Amino acid sequence: MSMPSAAAAPEAPTATPVVKADSLVAGYLPGVNILNDCTLEAFPGELVGIIGPNGAGKSTLLKALFGLVNVRSGAVTLEGEDITNQKANQLVQAGIGFVPQTNNVFPSLTIEENMQMGMFLRPKEFQSRVAEIWELFPVLGERRKQRAGSLSGGERQSVAMARALMMKPKVLLLDEPSAGLSPVRQDETFIRTREINKTGVTIIMVEQNARRCLQICDRAYVLDQGRNAYEGAGRELAKDPKVIELYLGTLAADVEASHSD
């Protein structure tokens, strides 16, 4: 049975989607599907949010886009080209950056060395590109010789995002960027995400802080049991009575529980 849509989704831009996931079925174990006919589109310059209850398949969807989870049926395309189940290094070369939720920096390396790891496919372009990254992340530039392992959670998140941007991706995939951060650091992360998006990078963001995500994203998808439950403009979903009743209260409780652990 197909799940109902919330308020009518906003009119799709006329451009070709940068990334499109079409009817994805995917999972980690044979015969066990986490995603069940899941669909997503992200258009040039958009910030797209993915929210939903724990176990809904949000991070699995992101990993399926980045070739980290086997897609059993359906397709993933980048600017119309099929990239389904391609290897991560091929996807980075093609223009997709991915920032995982945890273990997303090389702790024994300095900030600058982490940036070098982000440019391992194009080492000759490192100096020119890192200068642009220091402009976007000036604090990281000032502390470039500091080991990443000595940084706070929020600072590590900035390093991970900066490293993913080194290759000038067309699309940046962010998996729970505010997880484990204090409210102040969460706000900084959301502001930084929007700033990156304004430079022209299309962003697809899985986020536990559903209300804040819906406030800043252009469009959003609510997943439930591996399927699209609702989609629409972020601010419209934030005001939709059904979304509030079924998801936002539960998601807020999930976030509070995670901070109390």
Protein Blocks (a to p, Z undefined) as FASTA:
>chain_A
ZZddddddddddfbdcfbdcehiacdfbehiafbghiacdddehiacddeddehilmmmm
mmmmnopaccfbdcddeehiacehiafklmmmnopacddfbhpbcfkbcfklmmmmmmmm
mmmlmmmmmmmmmmmmmmlmmmmmpcfklpcfklmmmmmmmmmmmnopabdcdehklgoi
afklmmmmmmmmmmmmmnopacddddfblmlmmmmpmbdcddeehiafbgcdfklmmmmm
klmmmmmmmmmmmmmmmmmZZ
